Amino acid sequence: MIDSSLYNTQEILDLLALAPTGEDRFHGQSHFMGSPNVFGGQVVGQSLYAATSTVEGRRPHSMHALFLLPGNHRIPIDYEVERVRDGGTFTTRRVVALQEGRRIFVMSASFQVPEEGLSHQKAAPEMVDPETLESSLPAWKVRAASGRRPFQPVPVDFRTMEGGDIFSSSTREPRRQVWTRAPLAMSDDVVLHETLFAYVSDYGLLWTSLQPHGIRLGDPRLQIASLDHAIWFHRPFRMDEWLLFSMESPNASGGRGLCFCHVYNARGDMVATLVQEGLIRIRKPVTTAG
């Protein structure tokens, strides 16, 4: 039986479906994630929804985003879409997210008419049946109950292949493999699956950069935030079927961490690739003069 206290899938799907306010303009709300700042995956998903709403007969194949300013979850977000180009096969859109007139996020997306072509991919890693793995969510809820922040439900399940706790300070290689799936059956509307994927794509990718350094999530010295984010969509997928996020961090320097992720379905087909660079700044402890 599904523990409904762990999930907010329908709430997030409703949140991602922006309200039109004019020609190529949309209005969105935010939700509380335990921080006064807007969750980055929310603006990624909402901006993709806005761009997709201005395109017919074509699916997104790539999107590239920059996080400019932290968003305030108490203030609505306005999205403005620029129709950069409508070509014979490809369409380009640019989206700007604003709060109180300030640009907090920009995104460019490219859409393509579905077509056949050459096909190859990097082989999927060795897989473990996700049904044999424990969900991470009950442990997150227990940890939250003993801490200062209440547990915040999530729209999908997370099951880690190699074990380990994201809140652990143990040192590990900068690699991680996580299965994810929406807990309930979703409609066949491809836009719902793509925008929910965009939302989820900002979960945990940057955490991989912390693993070689023994820095745990929640460390009071840690300042962590997404700086830029890119998604390439390769093949169709469903968010209510298991997807494996195979993540690695090839570099950390200059207070930033770089992370790559290939996403596979349970058959081993690569369905998407993610790249993200983020701030992983370690603040120096404050000292007082004696």
C-alpha positions as CSV (number, residue, x, y, z in Angstrom):
1,M,0.0,0.0,0.0
2,I,1.3,3.5,-0.9
3,D,2.0,5.8,2.0
4,S,0.2,9.0,0.7
5,S,2.1,11.1,3.3
6,L,5.3,10.6,1.3
7,Y,4.1,11.8,-2.1
8,N,2.6,15.0,-3.6
9,T,2.5,13.8,-7.3
10,Q,-0.8,15.4,-8.3
11,E,0.0,18.7,-6.4
12,I,3.2,19.0,-8.5
13,L,1.5,18.1,-11.8
14,D,-1.1,20.9,-11.0
15,L,1.8,23.3,-10.1
16,L,3.6,22.7,-13.4
17,A,0.4,23.4,-15.5
18,L,0.7,27.2,-15.8
19,A,-2.2,29.5,-16.3
20,P,-2.0,31.6,-19.5
21,T,-2.3,35.3,-18.9
22,G,-1.9,36.6,-22.5
23,E,-0.1,35.9,-25.7
24,D,2.9,33.7,-24.8
25,R,2.6,34.8,-21.2
26,F,2.0,32.5,-18.2
27,H,1.5,32.7,-14.5
28,G,2.7,30.2,-11.9
29,Q,2.7,29.6,-8.2
30,S,5.3,27.9,-6.0
31,H,5.3,25.4,-3.2
32,F,7.3,25.2,0.0
33,M,10.2,22.8,-0.1
34,G,11.6,23.6,3.4
35,S,13.5,26.7,2.2
36,P,12.3,30.2,1.5
37,N,13.8,29.8,-2.0
38,V,11.9,28.3,-5.0
39,F,13.0,24.8,-5.8
40,G,15.1,24.9,-9.0
41,G,13.3,21.9,-10.6
42,Q,10.0,23.8,-10.3
43,V,11.1,26.6,-12.6
44,V,12.8,24.2,-15.0
45,G,9.5,22.2,-15.3
46,Q,7.3,25.3,-15.4
47,S,9.4,27.0,-18.1
48,L,9.3,23.8,-20.2
49,Y,5.5,23.8,-19.8
50,A,5.4,27.4,-21.0
51,A,7.6,26.8,-24.0
52,T,5.7,23.6,-25.0
53,S,2.4,25.5,-24.8
54,T,3.5,27.6,-27.8
55,V,4.6,24.7,-30.0
56,E,2.4,22.2,-31.9
57,G,3.4,18.8,-33.4
58,R,7.0,18.9,-32.1
59,R,8.6,17.5,-28.9
60,P,11.4,19.1,-27.0
61,H,14.8,17.5,-27.7
62,S,17.0,19.9,-25.6
63,M,16.7,22.7,-23.1
64,H,19.4,24.9,-21.5
65,A,18.8,27.0,-18.4
66,L,20.5,29.5,-16.2
67,F,19.5,30.2,-12.6
68,L,20.0,34.0,-12.1
69,L,18.6,34.8,-8.7
70,P,16.9,32.8,-5.9
71,G,13.2,32.8,-6.3
72,N,10.8,33.5,-3.3
73,H,8.3,30.7,-2.9
74,R,5.7,33.2,-1.5
75,I,5.6,35.3,-4.7
76,P,4.0,34.2,-8.0
77,I,6.3,33.7,-11.0
78,D,5.5,35.1,-14.4
79,Y,6.9,33.4,-17.6
80,E,7.4,35.2,-20.9
81,V,8.0,33.1,-24.0
82,E,9.9,34.4,-27.0
83,R,9.2,32.7,-30.3
84,V,12.8,32.7,-31.6
85,R,12.3,30.6,-34.6
86,D,9.8,28.2,-36.3
87,G,11.7,26.2,-39.0
88,G,10.8,23.4,-41.2
89,T,11.9,20.8,-38.7
90,F,13.0,22.6,-35.6
91,T,11.5,25.2,-33.4
92,T,13.3,27.4,-30.8
93,R,11.8,29.1,-27.8
94,R,13.3,31.3,-25.1
95,V,11.6,31.6,-21.7
96,V,12.2,34.2,-19.0
97,A,10.9,33.8,-15.4
98,L,10.3,36.9,-13.4
99,Q,9.3,37.8,-9.9
100,E,8.3,41.4,-9.2
101,G,9.9,42.5,-12.5
102,R,13.2,40.8,-11.8
103,R,14.6,38.0,-14.0
104,I,15.3,35.0,-11.8
105,F,15.7,32.3,-14.6
106,V,16.2,32.0,-18.3
107,M,15.8,29.0,-20.5
108,S,16.2,28.1,-24.2
109,A,14.5,25.1,-25.6
110,S,14.5,23.4,-29.0
111,F,11.7,21.3,-30.4
112,Q,11.8,18.8,-33.3
113,V,9.3,17.1,-35.6
114,P,9.5,13.3,-34.7
115,E,11.6,11.5,-37.3
116,E,13.6,8.3,-37.7
117,G,17.4,8.2,-37.9
118,L,20.6,6.5,-37.0
119,S,20.6,5.1,-33.4
120,H,23.2,4.1,-30.9
121,Q,23.8,4.8,-27.2
122,K,26.2,4.2,-24.3
123,A,25.3,0.9,-22.8
124,A,23.2,1.0,-19.6
125,P,25.1,0.1,-16.4
126,E,24.4,-3.2,-14.6
127,M,20.9,-2.9,-13.2
128,V,19.3,-4.2,-10.0
129,D,15.6,-4.7,-10.0
130,P,14.2,-1.6,-8.3
131,E,11.4,-3.6,-6.8
132,T,14.0,-5.4,-4.6
133,L,15.4,-2.0,-3.3
134,E,14.0,0.0,-0.3
135,S,12.6,3.4,-0.9
136,S,14.6,6.3,0.5
137,L,11.6,8.2,1.5
138,P,10.6,6.6,4.8
139,A,14.2,7.2,6.1
140,W,14.1,10.8,4.9
141,K,10.8,11.2,6.8
142,V,12.2,9.7,10.0
143,R,15.3,11.9,9.8
144,A,13.1,15.0,9.3
145,A,11.1,14.1,12.3
146,S,14.2,14.2,14.5
147,G,15.5,17.4,12.9
148,R,14.4,21.0,12.6
149,R,12.8,20.8,9.2
150,P,9.5,18.9,8.6
151,F,9.5,16.3,5.9
152,Q,8.4,17.6,2.5
153,P,6.5,15.1,0.2
154,V,8.0,14.4,-3.2
155,P,6.2,13.5,-6.5
156,V,8.3,10.3,-7.2
157,D,9.9,7.5,-5.4
158,F,13.7,7.2,-5.0
159,R,15.6,4.0,-4.6
160,T,19.4,4.0,-4.5
161,M,21.2,1.0,-6.0
162,E,24.5,1.2,-4.1
163,G,22.9,2.0,-0.8
164,G,24.3,4.8,1.4
165,D,22.6,7.8,2.8
166,I,22.7,11.2,1.1
167,F,23.0,12.7,4.6
168,S,26.1,10.6,5.4
169,S,29.5,12.3,5.7
170,S,31.4,9.2,4.6
171,T,33.7,9.6,1.6
172,R,32.7,7.8,-1.6
173,E,33.4,7.9,-5.4
174,P,31.4,10.7,-7.2
175,R,29.0,8.2,-8.8
176,R,25.4,7.4,-7.9
177,Q,22.6,5.3,-9.4
178,V,19.0,6.0,-8.4
179,W,15.8,4.5,-9.6
180,T,12.8,6.8,-9.7
181,R,9.1,6.4,-10.6
182,A,5.8,8.2,-10.0
183,P,3.8,6.2,-7.4
184,L,0.5,6.3,-9.3
185,A,-0.5,5.7,-13.0
186,M,-0.4,8.9,-15.0
187,S,-2.4,9.9,-18.1
188,D,-0.8,9.4,-21.6
189,D,-0.3,13.2,-22.0
190,V,3.3,13.4,-23.0
191,V,3.6,17.0,-21.7
192,L,2.9,15.8,-18.1
193,H,5.7,13.2,-18.3
194,E,8.2,15.7,-19.8
195,T,7.5,18.5,-17.4
196,L,7.5,16.2,-14.4
197,F,10.8,14.8,-15.6
198,A,12.2,18.3,-15.8
199,Y,11.1,19.0,-12.3
200,V,12.7,15.8,-10.9
201,S,15.9,16.3,-12.9
202,D,17.0,18.9,-10.3
203,Y,16.8,16.3,-7.4
204,G,20.1,15.0,-6.1
205,L,22.3,15.5,-9.2
206,L,24.5,18.1,-7.6
207,W,24.8,16.0,-4.4
208,T,27.1,13.7,-6.3
209,S,29.8,16.4,-6.2
210,L,29.9,16.2,-2.4
211,Q,30.6,12.5,-2.1
212,P,34.4,12.5,-2.5
213,H,34.8,15.2,0.1
214,G,32.9,13.8,3.1
215,I,30.5,16.7,3.1
216,R,27.0,15.7,3.9
217,L,23.8,17.4,2.7
218,G,22.6,19.6,5.6
219,D,26.2,20.5,6.7
220,P,25.8,24.0,8.2
221,R,29.0,25.1,6.3
222,L,27.6,24.1,2.9
223,Q,26.1,26.6,0.4
224,I,24.7,24.6,-2.5
225,A,22.6,25.8,-5.4
226,S,22.1,25.1,-9.1
227,L,23.8,27.5,-11.5
228,D,22.9,26.0,-14.9
229,H,21.0,23.0,-16.1
230,A,20.7,21.2,-19.4
231,I,18.5,18.3,-20.6
232,W,18.6,16.4,-23.8
233,F,15.6,14.2,-24.6
234,H,16.6,11.1,-26.6
235,R,13.7,8.6,-26.6
236,P,10.1,8.5,-25.3
237,F,9.6,7.6,-21.6
238,R,6.9,7.5,-18.9
239,M,7.4,8.9,-15.4
240,D,5.1,6.2,-14.0
241,E,7.6,3.6,-15.1
242,W,11.0,3.0,-13.5
243,L,13.8,5.2,-14.8
244,L,17.4,4.8,-13.7
245,F,19.4,8.0,-13.1
246,S,23.1,7.1,-13.5
247,M,25.0,10.1,-12.2
248,E,28.7,11.1,-11.9
249,S,30.6,14.2,-11.1
250,P,33.8,14.4,-13.2
251,N,35.0,17.7,-11.7
252,A,34.7,20.1,-8.7
253,S,36.8,23.3,-8.6
254,G,36.4,27.0,-8.0
255,G,33.5,26.5,-5.6
256,R,31.5,24.7,-8.3
257,G,30.6,21.0,-9.0
258,L,29.9,19.6,-12.5
259,C,27.6,16.6,-12.8
260,F,26.5,14.4,-15.7
261,C,23.6,12.0,-15.7
262,H,22.4,9.4,-18.3
263,V,18.8,8.2,-17.7
264,Y,17.7,4.7,-18.8
265,N,14.4,2.9,-18.7
266,A,14.1,-0.6,-17.3
267,R,14.8,-2.1,-20.7
268,G,18.2,-0.3,-20.9
269,D,17.2,2.3,-23.4
270,M,18.9,5.7,-22.8
271,V,16.0,8.2,-22.7
272,A,17.7,11.4,-21.6
273,T,21.0,13.1,-20.6
274,L,21.4,15.7,-18.0
275,V,24.3,18.1,-17.2
276,Q,24.3,20.5,-14.3
277,E,26.9,22.8,-12.7
278,G,26.2,24.1,-9.3
279,L,27.6,26.1,-6.4
280,I,29.1,23.9,-3.7
281,R,30.7,26.6,-1.5
282,I,32.1,25.6,1.9
283,R,31.8,28.6,4.2
284,K,34.6,29.3,6.6
285,P,33.6,29.1,10.3
286,V,32.8,32.4,12.0
287,T,35.3,33.3,14.7
288,T,35.0,35.9,17.3
289,A,37.9,37.9,18.9
290,G,38.7,36.9,22.4
